[in-house]
């Protein structure tokens, strides 16, 4: 596909229903002083649930946890952490008019895989793809399959 060929498609990654462990971590964070220590604690839960592949868990996870120690605290970072637990755009998804791909992994430990069904039900002109064995970061861990699905959808 060349740059000049403009396409008007939307790709959504399932992110509606959070896992119980993630919900508990978000609620604990929202009740905390929301300082750097509580941000680090929430981020560690998120990173732990985000990757499934052994190689990513062994190499990427410790690196991300180390980087979290040096993450700057700012109003923007603070607001992003709070938004993760409270933002909901479900009531506006029906306004999307473009062809839409909802794509999610079947083994997501951060977001309930069934949430992709809910998300797809809120959008018109939708194609739902569930990547077998994909975790929350399947677009990284299974990039070949993810890219193939997205490109096939955009070309259709």
N, C-alpha and C positions, 0 to 999 in steps of 0.2 A: 504494500500500500504506500503510495507516495503522499508526501505532505500536502500537496495541493488537493487531494481527494478528501474533502471535509466530510466527516460523518457526525451525525447527531444521535449518539447512543449513550446510555448511562450504564455504568457498571457499579453495582452495590455489593458490598461484602456483608454477609449476615452479621448483625450486631445488635439484635433486639433483646433476647432473653439471656441474662448473665447466669453463669453457674452459681451455685450456692456459695462456694468458697470465695468467688469474686465478689458477690453481693455482700458477704460478711466483711471482707476486706474494705470495700467501699464504705459501708456503714460505719465501720470502726474509724476509718480516715475522717469521715465527715463529722464524727463526734470528737475527734482529736484536736489538738491545738493547730493542726495543719502546718506544722513546722517541717524543717528538713528531715528530721528523724522519722516523722510519720509519713512523709512522702516516700522516703526510702523503703519503709516497711511495705507500703502499698505497691510500689514499683517492683519489689522483689516477688510479691505474690503474682503480679501480672506477668512478669518475665518467666516465672516458674510455670505458669499455666499456658504460656504462649507457644512454646516450642515442644514438639513431640520427638523429633528424630534424635537418636542417641548422640550423634556427632554434634548437633547443635547444643544439646543439653550439657555435654561435657566441655565444649570449647566456648561457645557463645555465652551461655548463661553466666559462668564465673566472670567473664569479661564485662558483661553488662552490669553485674552487681558491683564490680570494682568501679566502673564509670559512674554509677549512681552516687558513690561517695563524693565525687567531685562535681556533681551537677549543681549548677547555680540555682539559688532560690530567687525568684522574682515574682512580681504580681502576675505575669503571664503564665509562668509555670504553676503557680498556686491556683489560678483560675482554671487551667487545663485539668488539673487533678480533681478539682471540685466538679467540673463539667462532666467528667467521665461518669460520675454517679448520678447525675440529675438530668442531663440533656435527653430529650425525646422528640423526634421529628415525625413520629408515626402518623400524626394527624394531617401531615402535609404531603406524604408520599403519594397519595392519590392524585396530586396535582401534576405529577411527572407525566408528560405526554410522549416523550421519546421512547423508542424501544429500549428495554431495560434488561440487563442480565443481573440476576441475583446469584452469587456464587459463594459457596461455603464448603468447609471441610467436614466430613462425617465424624471425625475424631477430635473436634475442637473441645478443649478442656476449659477454656475461658468463657466462651459463649455457647449456650445450648445449641447443638446442631439443628434442633427443630425450629429454632427462631428463623431460619431461612424460609421455612414454609409460611410463617406469619408475615415476614417481610414481603415475600412474593405475593401474598394475598392482598397486600395493601397497594400494590402498583398495577397499573393497567399495561397491557402489551408487554408481558414479562416472560422471560425464559429463566427457569430455575435449574442450576447445575450444582450437584453435590459431588465434590471430589472425594472419592473413596480413600479413606486413610488420612485425609488432610486434617492437620491441626489448625490452630488459630493463625499461624504464620505460614500456611501452606503455599502462599504466593512466593515465599522465599524457599521453603523446604522442598516444594514440588513445582518450581518455577516453569519447567517445560510444559507440564500439563496445564498449569494456570494460564500461561501465555497463549497456548494453543486454543484453549476455550475462549479467551477474551478476543483473540484475533479472528477466530471463526465467527464469533458473534458479531463483531464489528463489520466483517466482510459480508455477512448475510443480509 
